[in-house]
Each structure stands twice: as C-alpha cells, then as structure tokens.
Amino acid sequence: MSAKNTSDFTKIAEDDNIDSGIVSGPLDLYSGEVESEPETESVEKKVLCDSEDLKEQVDSELDSGILCHVTESLSNVQLSDSTSVEPKFVCRLSPPSQTDLPPLEIFFQQDSDGDTQLHIATVHGCKKSVGTLIRVCPNKALLDVANDDGHTPLHLAVMGGNAVVTRMLVHAGLSLAARDRTGETPLHKAAAKGHIECLQALLAPVPENPPRKLSSVLNQKNYNGQACVHLAASAGHQEALQTLVYYGADINAVENLAGWTALHIAARQGDARLAAWLASRCGGVQARARDYAGRTPRRLARRTPASQAFANLSDDSDSDSDDDDDMYDSDSESLFERLRESMNPVNVKGCC
C-alpha cells in the first residue's frame, strides 16, 4: 500500500454527529487490510503528525461521551403546544393507620386520686379541652365518672363557680342527681356557695333534650337530711333561694336533723332580711310550723334581729309560757339534761 493511500486512510471526515465516545480513546491507525510490511520513515512521521492534529481537533470540537448520551436522550423528547403536562409520578398522602393511634379511653383513665383528664380540665376551667373531651368520648358514661371524693366533673365545675363549663357538661348529659361522699349533688354545691349563674346553668332547660322533671332533684336531701333550700338558708343566700323556688323547689321542706324549715334556720341565725322575705313569701303557714321540739320560727327568732320579721304576724297557736320558751331557747342545757330534770324520781323507781 502506498504512502498516499495510508495517509488518506487516516483522514477522518468531520461530522458533528460523531460520537465522542469512539474517538475518546487511542486511535487505531491500522486496519486489517494494511500490509504488514514496514513503511518508510517519512510516512511514519506524516501519519503521527496527522493523528495528533486529528486528536486535537476531536478534543476541541466534540462533546464528551456523557454529554453525547444526554444529547441522544433529549433527542427523544417531543414538545407539544399543550401547556398542561401530566406528571409522571403522583404523590398521594394517606391518613395514618388507625392501629397507630392510642385508644380514646386512655383520656378517661383515672389517676391515683380518681381524676380523669375531664376532671382536671374542669378544675382549671379549660373550655376548649372540656369541649374536645366531650366530643371524642367514646362512651358517655365515662363523662360521669367520680373521683375518690365522689365528685363528678359537674360537681367540680359548680364548686369552681364556672358557669360556662357547667352548662357545657349539662348539654353533654351529665347527671344532676350524682352524689358525692356526703350525699350532695351539684345542686347542693351551687346552693351552699350561692353560685346563681351555676344554678341557672344547671336548671335551665336544654332545647335538644326532652323536658326534665326537676322537683325530685331539687328536693333531694344529702346524708344529713338537708335539701338545697336548707343549705342556701344556712349560708344566707336569698337569691339562691329565689332561684330554687322559681324552678320548683319546696320552700316548706323539712330537714331531718331537727325538723327545721328554711324559715326556722333563718330565724335561728337571726337573719332578719332572709327571715322577712321567707315570712312574707310563705305567710303564716310556715311561721306556725313546728320543729321536732315543738318550736316555731317565731320562738327561735326571739332575742335576735330576726324577731322583727314576725312582728306583724299573729301566732295564736304559740301560747306557751315564757318559762317554756326559756327552756327551749337555752343553749347551755343539753337535751339529756332537760330530759333528766323533767323525769319523775318516783316513776323511775317504780320502773326499776
């Protein structure tokens, strides 16, 4: 093969589409058709010179193999006039598995004092927390759970004077008749503390619920035999008594300790304002009522400021002597001493 043909063989036509990966390695200047006979020194120099020029031209004009691969990949991309391009991958968020969530009953478990989260939220007056616990409660019976003192969340709301939380719990269906360790209901607590707004929150009708019969709850007595009107009278809360009477409480109810009515209690304590209101409200019927010892409110009010409340009332049935009044009103003598003095020694010996 002549030197001219060999030189022409090593010439590579310039093509912009030549893959640089072919020429990036060392060039093979000999094909299988080239004879193996040795060439002249001038031919070898020309071939080496041409190959170096070709290598510099390829390095300066052609892209790398990676860029050529990217170019081939981009050549397959087709552009369209549509502006909306549907994504190849769609990310969808799924809600957490229900098995990973703790059971809702955990919020109504009792601590060492018997309090649940609803008790704690009620004591602190957290309206949002109370509302959330009411909504997520799986069983409405869990709302009426009592702590170690027998207090339900409704007891605690009334004792704290929080009328808004009290009304929320009433709407949730908590019981008004639940008793604590002393036998007192939330109504007893509200009457004793004179929380008028809490009383109204407890007794006001709930529109979405059927009408409630409140007389039995209002007249319910604690373990000392006292109804709500007796506790309100003992604390001197006239407005609480007015609220209780408005909703149907029995103002003439008799407590089980001494047989006293609310007027007896007001007269005994010398509360002239409350005794006057009760005397005018109940008239002569309650003014002539007798306790277990046979004493009327007018007799208990003697020598106290409350006696003025009975000045305009005639008490014909109260015809006992002054000596009897002094005996009944004496605080220094106990019941046992009065019974012992009234006993006949002859009859006692005869009985023995």
Sequence and secondary structure as in RCSB ss.txt:
>XXXX:A:sequence
MSAKNTSDFTKIAEDDNIDSGIVSGPLDLYSGEVESEPETESVEKKVLCDSEDLKEQVDSELDSGILCHVTESLS
NVQLSDSTSVEPKFVCRLSPPSQTDLPPLEIFFQQDSDGDTQLHIATVHGCKKSVGTLIRVCPNKALLDVANDDG
HTPLHLAVMGGNAVVTRMLVHAGLSLAARDRTGETPLHKAAAKGHIECLQALLAPVPENPPRKLSSVLNQKNYNG
QACVHLAASAGHQEALQTLVYYGADINAVENLAGWTALHIAARQGDARLAAWLASRCGGVQARARDYAGRTPRRL
ARRTPASQAFANLSDDSDSDSDDDDDMYDSDSESLFERLRESMNPVNVKGCC
>XXXX:A:secstr
  HHHHHHHH     TT  HHHHSS      TTS  S   HHHHHHHHHHHHHHHHHHHHHS  HHHHHHHHHHT
T    S S    SS        GGGS  GGGGG   TTS  HHHHHHHTT HHHHHHHHHH S GGGGG   TTS
  HHHHHHHTT HHHHHHHHHHT  SS   TTS  HHHHHHHHT HHHHHHHHS  TTS     HHHHT   TTS
  HHHHHHHHT HHHHHHHHHTT  TT   TTT   HHHHHHHHT HHHHHHHHHHHHHHHHT   TTS  HHHH
TTTSGGGGGGTT   TT    HHHHHHHH SSS HHHHHHHHS HHHHHHH 
